[in-house]
Each structure stands twice: as C-alpha cells, then as structure tokens.
Amino acid sequence: MSSSPNTVRQDLPVLNGPLPGPKAQALIARDRRVISPSYTRDYPLVASRGEGAIIEDVDGNRFLDCNAGIAVVATGHCHPRVVEAIQRQAGQLIHMSGTDFYYENLVALAEKLSALSPGGVERRVSFGNSGAEAVEGALKLARYHTGRDKFIAFLGGFHGRTMGALALTGSKTAQRRRFSPLMPGVHHIPYAYCYRCAYGKQPDTCAVECVKVIEEQLLKTILPAEEVAAIVVEPVQGEGGYLVPPAKFHEELERVARRHGMLLIHDEVQSGMGRTGRMWASEHFGVVPDILAVAKGIASGMPLGATVARAEVMNWTPGAHASTFGGNPVAAAAALVTIELLEEELIANAERMGRFMMDRMRDWPRRFPHVGDVRGLGLMLGVEIVRDRETRERDPERRNRVVKDAFERGLLILGAGVNTLRLSPPLTISRDQASFALDVLEECLAR
C-alpha cells in the first residue's frame, strides 16, 4: 500500500519503501547473532515507538497494530495517562516486594480485581509477572486447597510455557517437544468447538458431547474423580484459533466441577480485561469460576499477572507461594489506570468496534472462497482460512501468506491455531482504523 493517501494521517499507516528497511535489516542481523532462536517472528517488524494503535519502525514506517502487542496493550501503546502513572510511581517507589512488605497500590489493585471479578463473591489475589505465572499460581492453589493432584485441560489450549502451564498447554507440539517429563496428572479432552459445528450444525450438541468425555470416559476409566483438583479452561480459546464455544459448554463444565468437588479455573489471560467487550469473557457465559488467571491487558504492557480466587479457596499459609517482583509498584500503578480507562470507555469501545468489524466480516465466507468462518467476541476476532468452502480443509500456508501480505500493506496481524487469522487490536481502535484493517484484509483475501 502506497504512502500517498495517508501522508497527513498520523492514525493510519505510512510506508516509505520496501520492507524491511535498511535500519531494520541491520538490527535483524544483530538479533540473529545473540537472541534465542526459540523466539517466533512472523515478519521483519523492528519496532521503535508506539502511540495508540500505531507502531513506527526504525526506518520511519508506520503500521496499524491489530495485535496490540499480542493482546497486551489494551489501552493502546503509550497511553498518556498510563505513561504519567508509570513516571509518577517510578519517581516515588520502584520496588519493595509486596510478598514481604506492604504498599498501598498493591492493596488497591487487589481490591479492584476482587470487586470486578465474576459472581460478586469475595476474592483474594496473588500477583506474579506474567500469564504463565498466573496459571502456575492457580495450579498450586488448586492442589493446596483440594489436596488433589490432577487436572483436566483441553486440546488446542495455551496456558504458558513454564513447566506446569506447559503441561496444560495442548496447542502445538513444538511447544512441548523435548521438554518431558512435564508436570504429571494432566488429562486433555476436546474443546467444545469443531469445524463441522462452525458451519451451522449443532454446537450445543457438540458442547455436551465434549463434556460427556469427562464423566462417561475419563472418570470411569483412568481418572478417579476424587483425585481431580480442577478443570482449567479458556472461556474463549485464544492460541487454539479464537474459538467461541456455546454457553452450554461452560454450563456443563461448571455442573461437572460442582458435582465432583473440582475447582473451575478460567484462564482469562488473553480473553480478559475488556478484550471481548466485557471485563471478563466468563461473563458472556453466565458462569462463575473459582479461580481466574489474569495477565496480558491488565497493565498496558507492564509485566504483571494475577491469580484471583474465591477468598475461601485462597487459604494457603505464609510462604506457600510468593513472587519477588509480582505486583511491582510501577506495574500496579499502570494496572490501576488501565482499569480506570477500561471502565470509563474502552470496554464499551471494544464492544462497539467489535460489532462494527464483525458486521462487515460476516459475509466474508460468501465473498471469499478461502474464508471458512468468522467468529469472535468484542475485539477478539478470528478468520478461518480454508482451501475451499466445500472441503473445509484447513489452509495454514494461505493463512501465513495473508499475514505477510498484510504486513507489507502496513497492517500487523498474527495467526492463531492451525489456520486462523486473529484480530486483537488495542481497545482504543477507531472506526477509521478498523475500516483500514478490513480494507487491507479484503485486498489480501481477494488475491
């Protein structure tokens, strides 16, 4: 996409020449010599600065970020109120360790998360530095509270790369290869979404059948119910393909958990903090989890994770679990302002812009022969790419080409699952920016 139409629009992309530019090429060469090869880079973006939904690279090219830093910068890049809160706190107290001492904004943030959590029940909060740590905290707490040691998780799920979280993760073999033995006692079952049901079949029936696997197979054959500490599930599956299950799925999971004395853990790391047009994706399904794992959008880019549990569940004793940096004063300050912005306007904008985008995307399966399905909630949107609508065979190669083509037109997106394009822009995205993103994707899909 040429730069001429947008030379005076600071809120839209401008490309100055072929990508990557000379400065980006030089830095990428340096990166290859010293950075872990385990990092995945889908295209050669070398970020220099960000503002709102715009990222500028080292060569002065501007891109529309429909990744939000991997669903992290909910308030957009460098929101002035977040920046001001970080600067003010950094000048007052950078670190003291909330696991050994006290400071006010850590308490204020825990109070806020407790008040906002689903179900209106009293909660307690343990802080860490990431989504994986939030999940690890949930696993440890579930074992501690129940005295049980096993878990039920889902194929396609992603919960992190630390050893406990990785044991839950069922997303890609590359994430697990050569790391065994992982934490024992995790059993995976299908997530209540299948590509057949996505085309208008019987999603509620599929949901019930998936949950039946627990009671009619697992618990009757290899997994004693009294040994299961928790069911761990993403309300909307993220890395698995931005899959939105029917409400019946979550209702049935809650029923099974309550019947057998298991805890219900919702991994809201990617779907929480307003991403789906509500504070928590759980709210769309009318289910109240016992434990929430929270991170990504919680602090607008500062490293922070939280394990938020019913007060009676978080009953461990001093020393059982802690984190030196978790709930760092600067990250807590950023989180408090992030939540203010979400409540004031950004959750509503996520719902409004998500509806606007979905209304336009809804007929893509009819217009583009390689679009099998569009789905999502709020600004957590997925586009499934297939070889053709008749066979519905997944087409990861074409999906990857669309990701690359979009980058070359100034749009940053990523894949999810085997063959899905994910759209997870900052919750600040404007109508013009959303229209630009859809224009670019339509160009790419028409190729």
N, C-alpha and C positions, 0 to 999 in steps of 0.2 A: 504494500500500500504506500503510495507516494506521500510525501510530507506536505504537499501544496495545499490540500483542503484544510489542514489543521494548524497552519503556522501560527495563528493567533489564539488557538485554543489550548490553554495550559492544562485543561482537564481531559484532553484527548491525546492519543499517541502522535508522535512525530518521529519519523525515521530519516536519518541523514545519509544513509548509504548502505551498502551490503553488510550483512551481519555474519559473524561478529566483526566489529570494527577493529582497528589496529591496536588500540589500548586493551580491548577485551582479549584479543588474541595473545598479547604478551602476558597478561595476567593468568590466562588459562594455562599457558605453557609453564609458568612458575608453579601453579597449583598442582600440575601433574607430577612435579618432582617431589612435593612434600606432603600433600594431603592424602589421607587414606583412600585407596581405590574402592572401598566399600560404599562410598557416597554415590548416590544416583543423580546424574544430571541429564535431564531430557533434552536440553538445548543450551546453547552457549550464552546465557544471560550473565553478565557481570554487573551486579547492582552497585550503584554509587550513592543514590539518595532516593527518598520516597516522600510523597505527600498525598494524603488521601488514597485514592485508588491508582495513582500513577507512580511508576518506578522509572527512574532515569539511570541509564548505564554509564560506564566510564567514558564512552565516546559521545555522550550527549543525546543518545536516542531515548525517547520516552515511550513507555509501554503501559497499557491498561492491565492491571494485575487482577485477574479473576481467579487467582489462587489465594489472595490475602496472606501471603507468606505461609502457605499450607494451612489455611483456615485459622490463622492465629490473630492477625491484626484486625479484629472485629471493628474497631473504631477508625480504621484506615491507618496508613503509615503516618507516624509522627503527628498525631492529632495534637493541636496546640495545648489543650487542657491536660492531656496525658503528659506531654513533654514538660509542662510547667510543674505538674505534681512530682515528676521524677527529679527535676532540677531542685525544687524546694526541699524534697526529702533528702537528696544527696548532700545538700549543704547543712543538714541537721543531724542525721544519723544514717549511715550506710549499712552497718551490720552490728548485731549484738547477739544473735542466735535466740530465737523465740522458744527453743526447746529447753533452754537453761535459765532464761531471764524473761522479763515482761516488757512489752511496749504496746502503746495504745492502738496503733493502726492494725496490728495483728488481731487484737480482740475485736475491733470494729469490723474488720473484714469477715471474721468468723461469724459474728452476729448477723451480718448482712447475708451471708451464704445460708445460714440456718433459717433466716426468715424467708428467703426466696425459694427454698427447696420444696419439691412437690409434696403435697399432702398436708401441709400446715402442722407437721409434727416437730417436736423439739429435736434439734440436731447438734452434734458436736463435730469439730473439724480438725483434721490433721493435715499439715502442709508439707509439701515437697517441692520439687523443682521442675517437674515435667508430667506429661500424661502417663508415661511408664511408671513413674514413682507413685502417682495417684492410684494406679491399678495395683502395684505391689502392696501399697498400704491397705487396699481393700481386701486383697488375698490374705494378708497376715491377720487383719482384723477378723475376717470371716472364720479363719481357723481358730483364732484365740477365743472368740465369743462362743462358737458352737462346739468346740472340742472335736470337730470333724476335720478330715484332711483332703477331701476330694471335691472336684468342681466339674460342672457341665458348661461347655462353651460351644461355639458354633463355627462350622466351616465357612470360610470367607472372612471371618472376623479378624480385626487387627487391634491389638491391645498394647503393643510396645515391643521393644527388643531386649529388655533386661530378662534374666532367665525365668522368673516367674511369669511375667507378662508374655514372654515369648512362648511359654508352654500353652497359654490360652490362644495365642495367635494361630489362625488357620488360613492365612491369606496367600502366601507364596512359599514354595519350597526353598527358594533362595534365602529366605529369612531364617530358616531352621537348619539348613544343610550344614553338617559338620559341627553342630553345637550340642549334640546329645551327649549324655543324658540331660534332658530338661527336668523341670520340676515334675515329679510323678503325680499321678492321680487325676489328670485332666482328660475328660471324655468329650469328643466333639460330635455334634449332630448337625443335620442340615438347618440352615436359616430359612425362615418361612417366606421365601420368595423363590420362585423358579421362573425360568424364561417362558415356560408354557403359560403360566398364570399371568405373566405380564401382558399377554396378548388377549386378555379378556375372558379367560376361562373361569376358574373357581378359586379365587385367592383365599377365601375363608376356609374352604375345604383343605387347601394346601397347608394353611396355618395350623389347623387342628391335627392334620396328619404328622406334621413335623414334631409337634409337642407330644403326640402319642408315642413317638420313638422313645421318649424318656420313660414313660410308665409301662408301656407294653413290651419294650425290648430291653433297654439298659437296666432298669430296676428289677427286672425279672430274670436277668441272665448274669451280668458281670458286675453290677454296681449296686451294692446294698444302699437303700435309701438313707439309712441312719448314718452312713459314712459321708454323705454329700454335704459339704459346708454351704455351697452357694451355686446358683445359676448366674453366669456372667454373660451379659448380652448388650450389644449396642442397640438402642431404640431404633435408630436408622443406621444401617450398616454403611460405614464410610469407605475404607480401602477396598472392601469387597465389591463395590460398584454403585454406591449411593442408592442402596436398596431400601425402599419404604415398605415394611410389611403391613398387612391388615391389622387393625386393632385386636382382632380375635387372637392373634398370635401372642401378644403381650398379656391379654386377659388369661389365656390358658397357661402361660408360663407362671403368672402370679398365682393361679389356682394350684398348680403343681407344687410350687415352692411352699405355699402356706400349708398344704395338706401334709407335706413330708418334713416340715420343720427346717427347710432350707432357706437361706437368705437370698434375696434377689438383688443383684448388683447391676446397675445400669452404667455402662461406660459412655459418659457424655463428653468425652474429651474432644471429639470433633463436632458432635451434634449440639452441644450445649452452648450457653452464653449467647442466646438470641439467634443462632445460626438458622434455625428453622422457622423463624417468625414468632416463636415463643421462647421464654427464657430457657426452657428445657424441652428437648424433643419428647421426653416422657409424657409431657402434658398433653400431647396430641392423642395419646392412647388411654388416658384415664387410669394409669397405673402408678402406684406409689412404691418406688424401690426402697429397700432398706439402706443401701449404700450407693452413693454416686461417686464416680471418678471424674474429676473436672480438671481441665488444663486449657491448652491452646488459647482460645479467645479471652481467657479470664483477665489477662493483664496487658493486652495490646502489644505483645511482643517481649515483655519481660519474662524471665523464666520463673514459672510458678505452676504448681499443681496442688490439688486439694482432694482429700478423701473425706467426703461428707456423709456421716452416718446417723441413723437414729441414735438419740442420746443413750438409750438403754443398751444398744448394741456396742457402742464405743465405750466398753467397760474395762479396757486393759489398764494395767498399773504402771506407775512411773518406770521408765527405762525399757518398756516393751517395744516401743517404736519411736523414732525421732529422726531429725534431719538437721544438720548444721546450718544449711543455707535456706531450707524451706521456710517460706513466709518472710523472706528478707524484707526489711523495712521499705526499700525502694520499690520492690515488686508489689508489696502490699499497697503502697500509695498509688501505684499505677492501676491496680485492680479496683480500688475503691472508686476512682474516677471513671474507669471503664464501665463499671456497673451503673454509675450515675448516668452516663451517656446512653447506655442501653435502655435504661428505664425512661429517660426523657424523650428519646426519639428513634433510636436506632433499631430496636426490635420492631417497632411499627414500620420503619422503612424497609426492613428485611422482608416483612410480610407483604408490603405493598409492591416492592420491586420484584420479589419472587413471583407474585401473581402476574405482574406485567410481563415478565420474561416467559413464564410458563404459558400464558395465553398466546404468545407468539410462537412458541416452540411446539405447541400441542399438535399442529398439523404437519410437523416435520416428517413423521413416518409416512405420511401420504405423499409429501412433496419430494422426498429424497429416498431413493431405493435402498440406500445403505444405512438408514436410520431405523432401528428396530423398535425403539421405545424411548420416550422421555418421561422422567419421573423426578420427584423430589418434594421437599417442603421448604418454604421460605427461600433463602439463598443457599440451599444445599441441593443442587440440581444435577442430574445425570442424564447423559445422552448415550444410548447404547448403539454401537456400530456393528453392523452385520454384513455378511457377504451379499445377501438379498433377503427381502422380506419373506419370500416363500419358504426358503430353507431355514431361515433364522440362525444360520451358522455364524458364530462369533468371528469377528474380523479384527484381531488386535493390530495387525500390520497397518490396515487403513486407519484405525484409531490413532496410531502413532504418527502417521503422515499428517493427519489433521492437526495434531498438537504442534508439529513442526511448522506446518503451513501457517497456522495462527500466529506463532511466534514471529515469523517473517513478515507478518502484516501488523505487528505491534500489539498482539493480544497474548497474554500469558495464561495458559490453562495447563492442566495435567490430566493424566489418565487415572482411572481407578478400576479395580477389578481386572478382568481379562480384557474387556473391550469397551469400557465406558469412558466417556469424556466427563470430567467433573467441573462444575462451575461453582466456585465458593468465593465470590468477591467480598471485599470489605462491606460491612453493613451500611456504609456511607454511600454506596454507589448511587449515582444519579440516573435519571431516566435517559439522558443523552449518552452516558457511558454504557448503560445496559443495551441501548439500541446499537451503539457501535459494536459491542461484543457480538450481538446477534447478527449484525450485518456481516462481520468478518466470518463467523462460523457458517453462515449460509453460503458465502463465497467458497469456503473450503469444502463444504459438503457437496457443492454442486460440481466439483472438479471430477 
